[in-house]
Amino acid sequence: MKKRTYFCLSFLIPVLIISVGFIMCKLAPFGEKSLMAIDAWGQYFPMLREMRRAFLNGNLGYSFAGGLGFNLIAQSAYYTNSPLWLLLYIMPFDITPVGVDLIVMLRFGLAGLSFSIWLSEQFDEGSIRGVAFSVAYALCGYTLAFINQFMWMDIVLLTPFVIAGLLRLYNKKKPLLYIIALTTAIFSNFYIAYMLCIFCVLCFIAISIINFKGYKNMIFDGCRFAVASLISGILNLPVLIPLVRAISRTVAVDSSFNYKPEFYHSAKEMAMRFFPFQEVSLEYDAPNLYFGILCVTLVIFMFFIKSIPAKAKVVSGLLLAFLIFSTNFNILDYIWHGFHFPNQLPARQSFLIAFVALTLAYLALKELSSYKVFTFLLCCLIITETVANTVITFKNDVRATGIHTSLLKLQDDIDEFEEYIVPDFDENEFFRSELKTCRDNGGQLYGYLGFSYYSSTMSAKAYSFFQHLKLPIYAKNVSVRYEYNPVFNALFGVKYIISDTHISDELSSVIASSENMYLIENKAVLPVAFVADKAVLDINEKYTGKAYLNDIFTKAADCDDIILSNGMIDTEELSSAVKKLNASGIKITDISGAKISGTIEVKEDGILFISLPYEDTQVKIDGNEVQEIEIAGYLCGAYISAGIRKIEIKLH
């Protein structure tokens, strides 16, 4: 058969096997369940929807759909930059679980195809051996365990191209494939690509030792490798700069290694992870190392084949051993994961072990090519073992939920309220909306300017501020959830609440309803910017929760307590304070992308209070740049003098 036939099989067989798993679990498009579970539902799916809106609108810089605002370029570089998502962005309908599940299936096929191409490039042949090992790579323990972590699979399928490009760079002095593949990998997901970059350095060292041509050649080859790698980094600067800026502000960046060197698991526990039918590791357990026990046997056999040069066996063996060792030794684990320990989900680089090991296993079986019947039977057994492990994993461990129907049901309700809850920037509207029964990243999921936010790019100051307010979280350091409170609604401009219960009082009323939901309009809300009393710069940081919220509001409005000592809200005082502050609120004249312009009538000198992140905001008053002030450790402010002032607020 021709090479392209083997390539087709390497793509189709993983897709077919995954389809069987989907059918077993009744996953869309074969049922009502979906892979939208855990992080896939809380983070990736809403972020994909938000990115599609930004892609279609051309507003890719900044989003107001979560927290008080966040840099969308940074979030996307971490979560949603996969070129494969473009297939969903250009569709005429909104992103649904069916579409995402189909892309997941496609990725498994592409992983098999890319590994098959790698083997063909390395060994200059196409064969049933290549198909068997490509299926094992596509359906290794890593890809099955992290099937709900959509963003990571891109690097799995790009790694064979990156290393093939590295070899072509080394052997033929042709850098193009390496640059294109590595650039695409970094763009798709910088986090796992960071691990791939470490792997590239290790591979380059291994290749240089195996093919040692003198120190002078090694230096020239090293420079060529460094320059090509640097070019890939430079090409990604438009996404890396905002990302590095965002990551440098997170809680994780302050983590340091202050533990004693230790091993996580015993040798027996580690060895068991290479066997089939193991429970997948998602919460601080031993790494997902499975890639086929028959393939493990072939790797061991490879070291006893005399026709393979001793140096190649030693260097390859050391590389593989180092990769395995790294997943179990805390110091190396800390380095591999960007100089902090991963939050659950262990050994996120372990697919590299499968890549190296399966390449060595292929090399071993290639040496047995004269035994054609044996080779064919062994390949069939490898595929059979992979199928069995995949089926058992789907049956026991794959996280699937019935969120598909509930998502669409709530979407129908929200669609009925869209004309209310989504501000029209063309009409210079800016306000926030939220679900009373909170869900993570609701604004990104449904398209309104929400407050709830769950992302690893959340800044430490944001998290600290929200915790000071005692708002609920889902994941420590990276999430915040909205909690209904009239004072909070007023201060942060939450104008509409979508609720499954009827709410009607002095401050709010039901203005619309659907089959399952009510739409509540808050009557006492403030604009995104207004003039506050100078006392707002002296917030008592010893307060927390409602006391902290009350302190911010009363000092901004220079009024008596709004939230009383018994926790009740003085609605009359709140209404009066909101009316007073609204008199000096911004009258928006233009909203374009990440810039809000307007005018304010300032009756007396005070503080321009802006309910946006201080660290993201630049302010101009009457066309002049001013020094921003940090309010309550997170919000933005600026001194402003009496008069009618032109205001320009720019987010970055």
C-alpha positions as a printed Julia matrix, in Angstrom:
652×3 Matrix{Float64}:
   0.0     0.0    0.0
   1.06    3.59  -0.52
   2.02    5.87   2.35
  -1.15    7.91   2.1
  -3.21    4.78   2.72
  -1.37    4.17   5.99
  -1.78    7.85   6.86
  -5.53    7.56   6.3
  -5.71    4.48   8.52
  -3.71    6.25  11.24
  -6.32    8.99  11.2
  -9.48    6.93  10.78
  -8.83    4.14  13.3
  -8.47    6.48  16.34
 -11.59    8.37  15.22
 -13.49    5.08  14.89
 -12.35    3.88  18.31
 -13.23    7.19  19.95
 -16.62    7.07  18.22
 -17.28    3.72  19.89
 -16.5     5.32  23.25
 -18.81    8.23  22.48
 -21.61    5.84  21.54
 -21.09    3.86  24.75
 -21.33    7.0   26.88
 -24.14    8.51  24.75
 -22.01   11.55  24.06
 -23.04   14.1   21.45
 -23.41   13.73  18.52
 -24.52   10.18  19.43
 -26.55   11.09  22.5
 -27.68   13.81  24.9
 -24.56   13.81  27.08
 -21.44   15.83  26.43
 -17.78   16.16  27.37
 -18.71   19.53  28.91
 -17.73   18.39  32.4
 -15.37   19.82  35.04
 -13.08   22.44  33.43
 -14.58   21.87  29.99
 -17.91   23.21  31.23
 -16.64   25.76  33.74
 -13.91   27.27  31.56
 -13.24   26.11  28.01
 -16.77   26.03  26.59
 -17.79   29.51  27.82
 -14.42   30.88  26.71
 -14.87   29.41  23.25
 -18.21   31.16  22.95
 -16.77   34.47  24.09
 -13.85   34.12  21.69
 -16.21   33.42  18.8
 -18.14   36.62  19.53
 -14.9    38.57  19.71
 -13.67   36.95  16.5
 -16.84   37.89  14.63
 -16.96   41.41  16.1
 -13.26   42.07  15.68
 -12.9    43.05  19.37
 -10.13   40.64  20.33
  -8.35   42.8   22.88
 -10.44   43.13  26.04
 -13.61   41.59  27.42
 -16.07   42.78  30.07
 -17.79   39.38  30.28
 -16.18   38.22  33.54
 -14.83   39.64  36.79
 -14.73   43.35  36.18
 -12.92   42.82  32.89
  -9.98   40.82  31.58
  -7.5    40.73  28.72
  -9.01   38.42  26.13
  -5.75   37.91  24.21
  -4.07   36.57  27.36
  -6.98   34.29  28.22
  -7.17   32.97  24.66
  -3.44   32.21  24.53
  -3.98   30.05  27.59
  -7.26   28.42  26.57
  -8.76   28.94  23.12
  -6.16   29.74  20.46
  -6.27   26.36  18.76
  -6.52   26.86  14.99
  -9.04   24.01  14.96
 -11.56   26.19  16.78
 -11.71   28.35  13.66
 -13.96   25.64  12.23
 -16.51   26.57  14.9
 -15.93   30.33  14.75
 -16.88   30.54  11.09
 -20.04   28.46  11.43
 -23.28   30.46  11.01
 -24.64   29.2   14.35
 -23.42   29.47  17.93
 -20.97   26.98  19.39
 -22.72   23.94  20.88
 -21.48   20.87  22.76
 -21.97   18.83  19.58
 -19.51   20.97  17.65
 -16.91   20.87  20.42
 -17.23   17.09  20.81
 -16.7    16.64  17.07
 -13.51   18.72  17.23
 -12.34   16.51  20.11
 -12.88   13.44  17.94
 -11.03   15.11  15.09
  -8.04   15.81  17.34
  -7.61   12.13  18.17
  -7.49   11.34  14.48
  -5.02   14.13  13.8
  -2.78   12.91  16.63
  -2.63    9.49  14.99
  -1.97   11.05  11.6
   0.8    13.31  12.85
   2.6    10.46  14.61
   2.33    8.36  11.45
   3.86   11.2    9.43
   6.64   11.5   12.02
   7.48    7.81  11.73
   7.45    8.06   7.95
   9.74   11.1    8.07
  12.13    9.44  10.51
  12.26    5.97   8.98
  11.33    6.78   5.37
   8.58    4.21   5.08
   4.87    3.62   5.52
   3.67    0.38   7.06
   1.13   -1.31   9.29
   3.67   -0.81  12.08
   3.25    2.92  11.72
  -0.53    2.56  11.95
  -0.36    0.48  15.14
   1.99    2.82  16.97
   0.11    5.89  15.76
  -3.11    4.49  17.2
  -1.28    3.81  20.48
   0.0     7.4   20.54
  -3.37    8.97  19.78
  -5.11    6.88  22.47
  -2.43    6.83  25.15
  -3.27    7.26  28.82
  -2.6    10.99  28.69
  -5.07   11.8   25.92
  -7.82    9.68  27.45
  -7.3    11.01  30.97
  -7.33   14.64  29.84
 -10.04   14.31  27.21
 -11.95   17.16  28.9
  -8.87   19.42  28.76
  -9.46   20.49  25.16
  -6.57   22.93  24.93
  -3.84   20.36  25.62
  -4.49   17.99  22.74
  -3.16   20.43  20.15
   0.37   20.08  21.48
   0.03   16.28  21.43
  -0.72   16.34  17.72
   1.85   19.06  16.96
   4.77   17.45  18.82
   5.59   14.95  16.01
   5.79   17.83  13.53
   7.97   19.9   15.85
  10.46   17.08  16.41
  10.41   16.13  12.73
  11.22   19.76  11.99
  13.99   19.7   14.58
  15.59   16.69  12.9
  15.24   18.31   9.5
  16.88   21.44  10.91
  19.75   19.39  12.33
  20.31   17.04   9.39
  19.44   19.21   6.4
  19.84   22.75   7.79
  16.21   23.44   6.8
  14.41   25.33   9.59
  11.01   26.04   8.02
   9.06   23.03   9.32
  10.46   23.46  12.82
   9.64   27.17  12.93
   6.11   26.72  11.58
   5.29   23.78  13.86
   6.77   25.34  17.02
   5.16   28.71  16.3
   1.79   27.01  15.9
   2.3    25.05  19.12
   3.18   28.15  21.16
   0.24   30.04  19.68
  -2.18   27.17  20.35
  -1.39   26.77  24.03
   1.66   28.4   25.51
   1.49   26.38  28.75
   1.95   22.89  27.32
   4.12   24.4   24.56
   6.47   25.59  27.3
   6.96   21.93  28.23
   7.42   21.09  24.56
  10.17   23.73  24.36
  12.0    22.05  27.24
  11.61   18.75  25.4
  13.05   20.3   22.22
  16.17   21.32  24.12
  16.53   17.8   25.54
  15.99   16.28  22.08
  18.55   18.61  20.52
  21.11   17.61  23.14
  20.34   13.92  22.57
  20.59   14.27  18.77
  23.85   16.17  19.06
  25.4    13.48  21.25
  24.22   10.6   19.09
  25.46   12.3   15.91
  28.5    14.02  17.41
  30.46   15.76  14.66
  32.89   17.79  16.74
  32.45   20.69  19.11
  32.64   23.31  16.36
  29.73   21.77  14.47
  27.82   21.36  17.72
  28.16   25.1   18.41
  26.96   26.03  14.91
  24.07   23.57  15.16
  23.2    24.94  18.59
  23.15   28.51  17.3
  20.96   27.46  14.37
  18.57   25.72  16.76
  18.51   28.72  19.12
  17.81   31.2   16.32
  14.99   29.09  14.86
  13.44   28.72  18.32
  13.8    32.45  18.95
  12.04   33.22  15.67
   9.08   31.11  16.81
   8.98   33.08  20.03
   9.19   36.44  18.23
   6.37   35.48  15.86
   4.21   34.85  18.91
   4.98   38.14  20.66
   1.52   39.63  19.95
  -0.01   36.94  22.17
   2.94   36.28  24.48
   3.34   39.87  25.7
  -0.26   40.21  27.01
  -0.09   36.67  28.33
   3.17   37.13  30.22
   1.79   40.37  31.6
  -1.34   38.59  32.83
   0.49   35.54  34.16
   2.96   37.75  36.04
   0.03   39.06  38.08
  -1.45   35.71  39.1
  -1.16   34.06  42.48
   0.84   31.23  40.91
   3.74   33.5   39.98
   4.43   34.14  43.66
   4.77   30.45  44.44
   8.24   29.27  45.31
   9.84   25.9   45.85
  10.21   25.52  49.6
   9.81   21.78  49.95
  12.32   19.08  50.58
  13.25   16.99  47.54
  11.0    13.96  47.44
   9.44   11.31  45.23
   5.67   11.26  44.95
   5.12    7.55  44.36
   6.85    4.22  44.83
   8.51    2.39  41.96
   5.68   -0.14  42.03
   3.01    2.56  41.74
   4.86    4.13  38.83
   5.31    0.78  37.07
   1.6     0.02  37.36
   0.78    3.19  35.41
   2.21    1.56  32.26
  -0.36   -1.23  32.38
  -3.78   -1.04  30.68
  -7.1    -0.59  32.47
  -5.72    1.76  35.13
  -7.97    4.4   36.66
  -7.12    7.75  35.11
  -5.29   10.24  37.33
  -6.96   13.61  37.69
  -6.3    14.63  41.29
  -2.7    14.52  42.48
  -2.3    10.83  41.66
   0.44    8.97  39.78
   0.97   10.22  36.19
  -0.93    8.85  33.2
   1.85    6.85  31.53
   0.0     4.18  29.57
   0.82    3.77  25.87
   0.49   -0.04  25.55
   2.1    -2.79  27.6
   3.13   -4.57  24.4
   4.89   -1.37  23.35
   6.65   -1.24  26.72
   7.92   -4.76  26.03
   9.23   -3.65  22.65
  11.03   -0.68  24.23
  12.82   -3.04  26.6
  13.6    -5.4   23.72
  15.1    -2.49  21.76
  18.03   -2.3   24.18
  19.06   -5.86  23.31
  19.08   -5.45  19.52
  22.68   -5.45  18.36
  22.02   -3.69  15.06
  21.04   -0.5   16.9
  24.13    1.57  17.84
  25.0     1.46  21.53
  25.25    5.24  21.77
  21.73    5.66  20.37
  20.36    3.14  22.87
  22.1     4.75  25.84
  21.15    8.34  24.98
  17.55    7.46  24.07
  17.24    5.36  27.21
  18.54    8.19  29.38
  16.13   10.66  27.77
  13.18    8.34  28.37
  14.3     7.62  31.94
  14.69   11.32  32.65
  11.19   12.07  31.39
   9.7     9.34  33.58
  11.82   10.42  36.56
  10.64   14.02  36.1
   7.01   13.08  36.66
   7.8    11.61  40.08
  10.47   13.95  41.49
   9.08   17.16  42.97
  11.91   19.51  41.97
  11.76   18.55  38.29
   7.96   18.48  38.43
   8.06   22.07  39.69
  10.27   23.15  36.77
   8.26   21.3   34.11
   5.06   23.03  35.24
   6.34   26.57  34.87
   7.96   26.86  38.32
   4.89   26.05  40.32
   3.14   22.84  41.3
   0.08   21.91  39.23
  -3.37   22.23  40.74
  -4.5    18.6   40.45
  -4.08   17.05  36.95
  -0.59   15.55  37.42
   2.33   15.33  34.97
   0.88   17.44  32.19
   3.94   16.68  30.05
   3.64   12.88  30.25
   2.52   12.57  26.59
   6.19   13.19  25.74
   7.02    9.87  27.37
   4.59    8.14  25.01
   6.14    9.97  22.06
   9.7     8.85  22.86
   8.77    5.33  23.96
   6.59    4.58  20.95
   9.3     5.81  18.61
  11.76    3.42  20.26
   9.19    0.61  20.17
   8.71    1.19  16.46
  12.48    1.05  15.94
  12.6    -2.3   17.75
   9.78   -3.8   15.71
  11.32   -2.48  12.51
  14.36   -4.65  13.2
  12.03   -7.65  13.21
  10.57   -6.75   9.81
  11.82  -10.01   8.28
   9.26  -11.83  10.43
   6.29  -10.43   8.53
   3.58  -12.66  10.01
   4.83  -12.03  13.55
   5.01   -8.28  12.88
   1.47   -8.18  11.49
   0.04  -10.17  14.41
   1.86   -8.01  16.95
   0.52   -4.84  15.33
  -2.99   -6.26  15.47
  -2.49   -7.06  19.17
  -1.25   -3.52  19.86
  -4.35   -2.05  18.26
  -6.58   -4.56  20.07
  -5.02   -3.69  23.42
  -5.48    0.01  22.7
  -9.13   -0.53  21.79
  -9.76   -2.52  24.97
  -8.09    0.09  27.18
 -10.03    2.89  25.49
 -13.37    1.13  25.92
 -12.7     0.4   29.62
 -11.55    3.98  30.21
 -14.69    5.39  28.6
 -16.83    3.01  30.61
 -15.23    3.78  33.97
 -13.51    7.14  33.9
 -14.52    9.57  31.16
 -16.36   12.54  32.65
 -19.6    13.13  30.77
 -22.67   15.1   31.79
 -26.17   15.77  30.58
 -25.37   19.47  30.34
 -26.19   19.52  26.64
 -29.95   19.78  27.06
 -29.84   22.03  30.14
 -27.51   24.42  28.34
 -29.87   24.79  25.41
 -32.88   25.1   27.71
 -31.37   28.01  29.64
 -30.06   29.5   26.39
 -33.63   29.69  25.1
 -34.68   31.58  28.22
 -31.77   33.99  28.0
 -32.35   34.57  24.29
 -35.79   35.93  25.2
 -34.1    38.51  27.46
 -31.2    39.38  25.15
 -32.56   42.78  24.14
 -32.47   43.75  27.81
 -29.4    42.09  29.31
 -26.83   42.68  26.55
 -25.86   46.36  26.33
 -25.72   47.89  22.87
 -22.31   49.51  22.59
 -23.44   51.28  19.43
 -26.02   53.02  21.6
 -23.35   53.77  24.24
 -24.86   51.41  26.8
 -22.69   49.87  29.5
 -24.09   47.82  32.37
 -23.67   44.36  33.82
 -26.08   41.44  34.13
 -25.93   38.16  36.04
 -27.62   34.88  36.83
 -28.94   34.79  40.4
 -28.16   31.08  40.59
 -24.55   31.52  39.68
 -22.55   29.52  37.19
 -18.88   29.94  36.34
 -18.19   32.26  33.4
 -21.88   32.83  32.77
 -21.19   36.08  30.93
 -18.83   34.38  28.51
 -21.22   31.48  28.03
 -24.33   33.52  27.29
 -22.93   36.78  25.94
 -23.76   39.36  28.62
 -21.35   41.51  30.66
 -21.15   39.28  33.7
 -19.25   39.22  36.94
 -18.55   35.54  37.66
 -15.14   34.52  36.36
 -13.02   31.36  36.4
  -9.63   31.47  34.7
  -6.02   30.67  35.49
  -5.18   34.14  34.17
  -7.1    35.83  37.02
  -4.78   38.27  38.78
  -3.81   37.91  42.42
  -5.22   41.39  43.17
  -8.56   40.48  41.63
  -8.8    37.29  43.65
  -7.75   39.09  46.84
 -10.35   41.82  46.29
 -13.16   39.37  45.66
 -12.13   37.34  48.68
 -12.15   40.51  50.75
 -15.78   40.83  49.73
 -16.27   37.19  50.82
 -17.67   36.22  47.45
 -17.94   32.46  46.79
 -15.34   30.66  44.7
 -15.12   27.35  42.88
 -11.34   27.02  42.53
  -8.89   28.68  44.88
  -6.88   31.6   43.46
  -8.51   31.52  40.01
 -12.27   32.02  40.37
 -15.04   34.22  41.72
 -18.8    33.76  41.7
 -21.53   36.36  41.77
 -23.71   36.58  44.88
 -26.91   38.59  44.89
 -26.67   41.77  46.95
 -28.43   45.09  46.17
 -25.46   47.16  47.36
 -23.07   45.16  45.22
 -25.46   45.48  42.27
 -25.57   49.24  42.72
 -21.82   49.78  43.07
 -20.83   47.6   40.13
 -23.7    48.43  37.8
 -25.45   45.04  37.77
 -28.67   46.24  36.18
 -30.37   42.94  35.3
 -30.7    39.64  37.16
 -31.92   36.43  35.53
 -33.56   34.41  38.28
 -35.62   31.26  38.68
 -37.42   32.93  41.6
 -39.58   36.05  41.66
 -37.86   39.12  43.16
 -39.73   42.38  43.6
 -39.02   45.06  46.21
 -38.26   48.76  46.56
 -35.02   48.37  44.56
 -36.0    45.88  41.86
 -38.91   44.55  39.87
 -39.73   41.84  37.35
 -39.9    43.3   33.85
 -40.11   40.1   31.77
 -40.45   36.36  32.16
 -39.98   33.18  30.18
 -41.15   29.64  30.77
 -38.47   29.03  33.4
 -36.95   32.38  34.35
 -37.74   35.9   35.5
 -35.86   39.0   34.42
 -35.37   41.43  37.29
 -34.32   45.03  36.71
 -32.41   46.78  39.48
 -33.54   50.38  39.86
 -30.56   51.53  41.91
 -27.4    51.09  39.85
 -24.39   53.27  39.15
 -22.59   53.86  35.85
 -19.14   52.44  35.15
 -17.58   55.76  36.25
 -18.75   58.47  38.66
 -17.31   61.06  41.02
 -16.81   59.78  44.57
 -15.79   61.49  47.78
 -12.06   61.54  48.53
 -12.72   59.37  51.59
 -12.98   56.39  49.2
  -9.18   56.34  49.13
  -9.15   55.36  52.82
 -10.92   51.99  52.83
 -10.54   49.99  56.04
  -8.75   46.82  54.91
  -9.55   45.14  58.22
 -13.17   44.84  57.16
 -14.34   41.86  55.13
 -17.54   40.77  53.44
 -20.55   43.05  53.78
 -18.68   45.37  56.12
 -16.02   45.88  53.45
 -18.62   46.48  50.74
 -20.44   48.92  53.02
 -17.21   50.8   53.75
 -16.44   51.24  50.04
 -19.94   52.4   49.2
 -20.52   54.77  52.11
 -17.15   56.45  51.73
 -17.7    56.85  48.0
 -21.14   58.41  48.58
 -20.26   60.18  51.86
 -23.37   58.78  53.47
 -24.47   56.79  56.5
 -24.21   53.01  56.64
 -26.13   51.23  53.9
 -25.65   47.72  55.28
 -26.64   47.78  58.92
 -25.0    45.85  61.75
 -27.74   43.2   61.58
 -26.98   42.62  57.88
 -30.13   44.35  56.66
 -29.94   46.96  53.91
 -31.25   50.48  54.37
 -32.95   50.71  51.0
 -33.96   54.33  51.43
 -30.38   55.37  52.17
 -29.12   53.25  49.27
 -31.56   54.84  46.82
 -30.64   58.32  48.03
 -26.89   57.6   47.73
 -27.25   56.14  44.24
 -29.25   59.18  43.12
 -26.56   61.47  44.5
 -23.69   59.62  42.79
 -25.58   59.28  39.51
 -25.73   63.06  39.32
 -21.99   63.0   38.68
 -21.95   59.8   36.64
 -20.38   59.46  33.22
 -22.54   60.18  30.21
 -21.04   57.77  27.68
 -20.57   59.21  24.2
 -18.66   56.35  22.59
 -17.69   52.74  23.23
 -15.27   51.26  20.74
 -13.49   48.03  21.52
 -11.64   48.51  24.79
 -12.2    52.28  25.06
 -15.04   54.12  26.81
 -15.44   57.86  26.25
 -17.85   60.28  27.85
 -18.42   63.44  29.85
 -18.92   64.08  33.54
 -20.29   67.16  35.29
 -18.1    67.43  38.38
 -19.69   69.7   40.98
 -16.73   69.65  43.36
 -13.25   68.13  43.38
 -13.26   64.44  44.09
 -12.2    60.99  42.93
 -13.21   59.53  39.6
 -14.36   56.06  40.69
 -14.2    53.46  37.88
 -15.54   49.95  38.47
 -12.82   48.39  36.32
  -9.47   46.81  37.23
  -6.83   49.39  38.16
  -4.08   47.25  36.65
  -5.78   47.23  33.22
  -7.01   50.82  33.03
  -5.58   54.03  31.58
  -7.46   57.29  32.09
  -7.42   60.61  30.25
  -9.26   63.68  31.53
  -9.79   66.46  29.0
  -7.34   64.72  26.7
  -4.54   64.64  29.29
  -3.14   61.45  30.77
  -3.57   61.34  34.52
  -2.06   59.24  37.28
  -4.45   56.42  38.12
  -5.15   55.6   41.75
  -5.78   52.13  43.15
  -8.99   51.95  45.16
  -9.59   49.12  47.64
  -6.56   47.31  46.28
  -8.1    46.65  42.88
 -10.49   49.26  41.47
  -9.37   52.24  39.4
  -9.64   55.89  40.31
  -8.18   59.28  39.51
  -8.28   62.77  40.97
 -10.74   65.0   39.14
 -11.53   68.7   39.57
 -14.81   70.57  39.29
 -16.19   71.38  35.87
 -17.51   69.56  32.84
 -14.82   67.01  32.01
 -14.2    64.79  29.04
 -13.25   61.3   30.13
 -11.49   58.57  28.18
 -11.05   55.12  29.75
  -8.86   52.66  27.9
  -8.42   49.0   28.84
  -5.41   46.89  27.93
